[in-house]
Amino acid sequence: MNILITGGTGFLGRHAARLLLHSGHRVRLMGRDFAEVADLLAAGAEPVRADLRDHPAVIAACAGADAVVHAGALSAPWGPRRDFLAVNLGGTAAVLAGCRRHGVARLVAISSPAVVFTGRDHVLTTEDAPYPRQPSSIYAHSKRLAEELLRAAPDVPAVTLRPKAIFGPGDRALLPRIIAAARAGRLPQVGHGRNLVDLTYVENVAHAIALALTAEAAVGRTYHITNGEHVPLWALIRDVLARLGIPARLPRVPLPAMLAAATAMEARAAISGREPLLTRYSVAILARTQTYDIAAARRDLGYAPVISVAEGVERTMQMLNAEC
């Protein structure tokens, strides 16, 4: 199969490309900077230089593809609304147009459970949970609009995956941000500290992508993808910090106080244009239980996690220790 991966030079895109190349597929990586994928290019991946905001380039990149994995996105805790909409919504529109024009047989689009996150506890939330009236962030809003665009395009055989909290070697967003905040003495425990979260090791997401490329029952459907384990978030954070030699006795701050502080930081950021230290979304993510039902993915995709959270953390720690 000839597969185009948007965001192919990013964290998830690189891992998906490695698995698909190993499985014998031809892979093209769409991105802007190929410095970190030299190994994939050496293994046979083809570079396609394009930005998701450049619609003609995205449409042209879909030519000759049997399938497209749309992993490219702007994923950040803060930023201009126009940028999130241009990349996450506009980029998805361009990918759909490219799939239509070139007769692509399967589109696997990467979304996020953030689209249904309400800022409150979520326990084994299923894919049919409604979108909240008020989105939890501009990122979540842009991904919701992209999902709606996908559902409004029944002529494109698409599968939407919502992986939760992707981590692993090469991650620059999840654990590295937490570790950097702890090193700077700016990481309090938010709330009671007993909240459970679902994490997803990056190779498990790549595995789900590979399954979604051929699962006929999955077309037109959306699936939560996680490790299927419910992890005590703050116990995990303290363990990682301790193993890196970072003080893990974190001050405890009530959730309402942190939300009030984040609200003030966001107001200042709206004036200054500088990213706030905290947002209401990031505070809620750190304080709330967030677990998601993956029964549908098990049923329709044949999905089962191949790497446990414990093993994934070990592999990630090896990378982090090597970087220290």
C-alpha positions as CSV (number, residue, x, y, z in Angstrom):
1,M,0.0,0.0,0.0
2,N,1.2,3.5,-0.8
3,I,0.6,5.6,2.3
4,L,0.9,9.4,2.8
5,I,1.3,10.5,6.4
6,T,0.6,14.2,7.2
7,G,2.6,15.3,10.2
8,G,5.0,12.5,9.1
9,T,8.0,14.3,10.7
10,G,6.2,14.7,14.1
11,F,6.2,12.5,17.1
12,L,3.3,10.2,16.2
13,G,3.9,10.4,12.5
14,R,7.5,9.1,12.9
15,H,6.4,6.1,14.9
16,A,3.6,5.3,12.5
17,A,5.9,5.5,9.5
18,R,8.4,3.2,11.2
19,L,5.8,0.5,11.8
20,L,4.3,0.8,8.3
21,L,7.7,0.7,6.6
22,H,8.5,-2.4,8.6
23,S,5.2,-4.0,7.4
24,G,6.2,-3.5,3.8
25,H,4.2,-0.4,2.8
26,R,5.5,2.5,0.8
27,V,5.4,5.6,3.0
28,R,5.6,9.2,2.1
29,L,6.2,11.7,5.0
30,M,4.5,15.1,4.6
31,G,6.1,17.8,6.7
32,R,8.3,20.9,6.7
33,D,11.6,19.8,8.5
34,F,13.1,16.4,7.8
35,A,16.1,16.7,10.1
36,E,14.7,14.2,12.6
37,V,13.6,11.5,10.2
38,A,16.9,10.7,8.5
39,D,16.6,7.1,9.6
40,L,13.2,6.8,8.0
41,L,14.4,8.3,4.7
42,A,17.3,5.9,4.7
43,A,14.7,3.1,5.2
44,G,12.8,4.1,2.1
45,A,10.4,6.8,3.2
46,E,9.9,9.6,0.7
47,P,9.8,13.2,1.9
48,V,6.9,15.5,0.8
49,R,7.5,19.1,1.8
50,A,4.2,20.8,2.5
51,D,2.4,22.8,5.1
52,L,-1.2,21.9,6.1
53,R,-2.1,25.6,5.4
54,D,-1.0,25.3,1.8
55,H,-4.1,23.6,0.4
56,P,-2.9,23.1,-3.2
57,A,0.3,21.4,-1.9
58,V,-1.7,19.1,0.4
59,I,-4.1,18.1,-2.3
60,A,-1.2,17.4,-4.7
61,A,0.5,15.3,-2.0
62,C,-2.4,12.9,-2.0
63,A,-1.8,11.9,-5.6
64,G,-1.0,8.2,-5.9
65,A,-1.8,7.4,-2.3
66,D,-3.9,4.3,-1.5
67,A,-4.4,5.7,2.0
68,V,-3.7,8.8,4.0
69,V,-2.9,9.0,7.7
70,H,-3.8,12.5,8.8
71,A,-1.6,12.9,11.9
72,G,-0.6,16.5,11.3
73,A,-2.1,19.1,13.7
74,L,-1.4,22.1,15.9
75,S,-1.5,20.7,19.4
76,A,-0.6,23.3,22.0
77,P,-2.1,24.6,25.3
78,W,-2.3,28.1,24.0
79,G,-2.1,30.1,20.7
80,P,-4.1,32.3,18.3
81,R,-7.5,30.9,17.4
82,R,-6.8,31.6,13.7
83,D,-3.8,29.3,13.8
84,F,-5.7,26.3,15.3
85,L,-8.5,26.7,12.8
86,A,-6.1,27.1,9.9
87,V,-4.1,24.0,10.7
88,N,-6.6,21.7,12.3
89,L,-9.8,22.6,10.5
90,G,-8.4,24.0,7.2
91,G,-5.8,21.2,7.0
92,T,-8.4,18.6,7.4
93,A,-10.5,20.2,4.7
94,A,-7.5,20.1,2.4
95,V,-6.8,16.5,3.1
96,L,-10.4,15.6,2.4
97,A,-10.2,17.5,-0.9
98,G,-7.0,15.7,-1.8
99,C,-8.6,12.3,-1.0
100,R,-11.6,13.1,-3.2
101,R,-9.6,14.4,-6.1
102,H,-7.2,11.4,-6.2
103,G,-9.6,8.6,-5.2
104,V,-7.8,7.7,-1.9
105,A,-9.3,4.5,-0.7
106,R,-8.9,5.1,3.1
107,L,-8.3,8.1,5.3
108,V,-7.3,7.6,9.0
109,A,-7.6,10.8,10.8
110,I,-6.2,11.5,14.3
111,S,-8.4,13.4,16.6
112,S,-8.4,13.6,20.5
113,P,-10.7,12.8,23.4
114,A,-10.3,16.5,24.2
115,V,-13.2,17.1,21.9
116,V,-15.6,15.7,24.5
117,F,-13.7,16.8,27.7
118,T,-15.9,19.0,29.8
119,G,-13.4,20.0,32.5
120,R,-15.0,17.5,34.9
121,D,-14.3,13.8,35.7
122,H,-14.7,11.4,32.8
123,V,-15.1,7.7,33.7
124,L,-15.0,5.2,30.8
125,T,-16.4,7.7,28.4
126,T,-17.6,6.2,25.1
127,E,-17.4,7.6,21.7
128,D,-21.1,8.6,21.7
129,A,-20.5,11.2,24.5
130,P,-21.8,14.5,23.2
131,Y,-19.6,17.5,22.5
132,P,-19.7,19.9,25.4
133,R,-21.6,23.2,25.0
134,Q,-18.5,25.1,25.9
135,P,-15.2,23.6,24.5
136,S,-12.4,23.1,27.0
137,S,-9.8,24.8,24.8
138,I,-9.4,26.3,21.3
139,Y,-7.5,23.2,20.4
140,A,-10.4,21.0,21.4
141,H,-12.8,23.3,19.5
142,S,-10.7,23.1,16.3
143,K,-10.5,19.3,16.5
144,R,-14.3,19.1,17.1
145,L,-14.9,21.1,13.9
146,A,-12.5,18.8,12.0
147,E,-14.4,15.8,13.2
148,E,-17.7,17.3,12.1
149,L,-16.1,18.0,8.7
150,L,-15.1,14.3,8.4
151,R,-18.6,13.1,9.3
152,A,-20.0,15.5,6.7
153,A,-17.9,13.8,4.0
154,P,-19.4,10.2,3.6
155,D,-17.8,10.1,0.1
156,V,-14.4,9.7,1.7
157,P,-13.9,6.4,3.5
158,A,-12.5,7.7,6.8
159,V,-11.8,6.3,10.2
160,T,-11.3,8.7,13.1
161,L,-9.0,7.8,16.0
162,R,-8.9,9.6,19.4
163,P,-5.7,8.6,21.2
164,K,-5.5,9.9,24.8
165,A,-2.3,11.4,26.2
166,I,0.3,9.9,23.8
167,F,3.7,9.4,25.4
168,G,7.0,7.6,24.5
169,P,10.5,8.2,23.2
170,G,10.6,11.4,21.1
171,D,7.7,13.0,23.0
172,R,8.3,16.8,23.4
173,A,5.0,17.7,24.9
174,L,3.6,15.5,27.7
175,L,6.2,14.3,30.1
176,P,8.9,16.8,29.1
177,R,6.6,19.8,29.9
178,I,5.7,18.3,33.4
179,I,9.4,17.6,34.1
180,A,10.5,21.1,33.0
181,A,7.9,22.6,35.3
182,A,9.0,20.5,38.2
183,R,12.7,21.4,37.6
184,A,11.7,25.0,37.7
185,G,9.8,24.6,41.0
186,R,6.5,25.4,39.2
187,L,4.7,22.1,39.5
188,P,2.1,21.9,42.3
189,Q,-0.2,18.9,42.7
190,V,-3.5,20.1,41.5
191,G,-6.5,18.9,43.5
192,H,-6.7,15.8,45.7
193,G,-4.2,13.8,43.6
194,R,-6.3,10.6,43.4
195,N,-7.4,11.2,39.8
196,L,-7.0,8.4,37.3
197,V,-6.0,8.9,33.7
198,D,-5.6,6.9,30.6
199,L,-2.3,7.2,28.8
200,T,-1.4,5.7,25.4
201,Y,2.1,4.6,24.5
202,V,2.9,5.9,21.0
203,E,3.6,2.5,19.5
204,N,0.1,1.4,20.5
205,V,-1.3,4.3,18.5
206,A,0.8,3.4,15.5
207,H,-0.6,-0.2,15.9
208,A,-4.2,1.2,15.9
209,I,-3.5,3.2,12.8
210,A,-2.2,0.2,11.0
211,L,-5.4,-1.7,11.9
212,A,-7.6,1.1,10.9
213,L,-6.1,1.2,7.4
214,T,-7.8,-2.1,6.5
215,A,-10.7,-2.6,9.0
216,E,-13.9,-2.5,6.9
217,A,-16.2,-2.2,9.9
218,A,-14.5,0.9,11.0
219,V,-15.3,3.2,8.0
220,G,-17.3,6.2,9.1
221,R,-16.7,5.6,12.8
222,T,-14.7,7.1,15.6
223,Y,-12.7,5.2,18.2
224,H,-11.0,6.0,21.5
225,I,-7.5,4.6,21.7
226,T,-5.7,4.2,25.0
227,N,-3.6,1.6,26.8
228,G,-6.7,0.3,28.5
229,E,-5.1,1.0,31.9
230,H,-6.3,3.6,34.5
231,V,-3.2,5.1,36.0
232,P,-3.0,7.3,39.2
233,L,-1.6,10.4,37.5
234,W,0.2,12.0,40.4
235,A,1.8,8.7,41.6
236,L,3.2,8.3,38.1
237,I,4.5,11.9,38.0
238,R,6.2,11.5,41.4
239,D,7.8,8.2,40.3
240,V,9.2,9.8,37.1
241,L,10.5,12.8,39.0
242,A,12.2,10.7,41.7
243,R,13.9,8.5,39.1
244,L,15.3,11.7,37.4
245,G,16.6,13.0,40.8
246,I,14.0,15.8,40.8
247,P,12.4,16.6,44.2
248,A,9.0,14.9,44.1
249,R,7.4,16.5,47.2
250,L,5.0,18.8,45.4
251,P,2.9,21.4,47.1
252,R,-0.8,20.7,47.0
253,V,-3.1,23.4,45.7
254,P,-6.9,23.1,45.6
255,L,-8.5,22.9,42.1
256,P,-10.6,26.1,42.5
257,A,-7.6,28.1,43.5
258,M,-5.6,26.8,40.5
259,L,-8.5,27.5,38.1
260,A,-8.7,31.1,39.4
261,A,-5.0,31.6,38.9
262,A,-5.2,30.1,35.4
263,T,-8.1,32.4,34.5
264,A,-6.0,35.4,35.6
265,M,-3.0,34.1,33.6
266,E,-5.1,33.6,30.5
267,A,-6.4,37.2,30.8
268,R,-2.9,38.6,31.0
269,A,-1.8,36.4,28.1
270,A,-4.6,37.7,25.9
271,I,-3.1,41.2,26.4
272,S,0.6,40.3,26.2
273,G,0.4,37.6,23.5
274,R,2.7,35.4,25.6
275,E,1.8,31.8,26.5
276,P,0.5,31.6,30.1
277,L,2.2,29.3,32.6
278,L,-1.2,27.7,33.2
279,T,-4.5,27.5,31.3
280,R,-7.8,26.3,32.7
281,Y,-7.6,23.4,30.3
282,S,-4.2,22.3,31.5
283,V,-5.3,22.6,35.2
284,A,-8.3,20.5,34.6
285,I,-6.3,17.9,32.7
286,L,-4.0,17.6,35.7
287,A,-6.8,17.4,38.3
288,R,-9.6,15.4,36.7
289,T,-10.1,11.6,36.2
290,Q,-10.1,10.9,32.5
291,T,-10.7,7.3,31.4
292,Y,-12.1,6.2,28.1
293,D,-13.8,3.0,26.9
294,I,-11.9,1.2,24.1
295,A,-14.4,-1.6,23.6
296,A,-15.4,-0.4,20.2
297,A,-11.8,-0.3,19.0
298,R,-11.3,-3.8,20.3
299,R,-14.4,-5.0,18.5
300,D,-14.1,-3.3,15.1
301,L,-10.3,-2.8,14.7
302,G,-9.1,-5.9,16.6
303,Y,-7.1,-3.4,18.7
304,A,-5.3,-4.5,21.8
305,P,-2.4,-2.5,23.4
306,V,1.0,-4.2,22.6
307,I,3.1,-2.2,25.1
308,S,1.9,-1.7,28.7
309,V,2.1,1.7,30.5
310,A,4.9,0.3,32.7
311,E,7.0,-0.9,29.8
312,G,6.3,2.4,27.9
313,V,7.4,4.4,30.9
314,E,10.6,2.3,31.1
315,R,11.4,3.0,27.5
316,T,10.6,6.7,27.9
317,M,12.8,6.9,31.0
318,Q,15.8,5.5,29.1
319,M,15.4,8.3,26.6
320,L,15.0,10.9,29.3
321,N,18.0,9.6,31.3
322,A,20.1,9.7,28.1
323,E,19.2,13.3,27.6
324,C,20.0,14.4,31.1
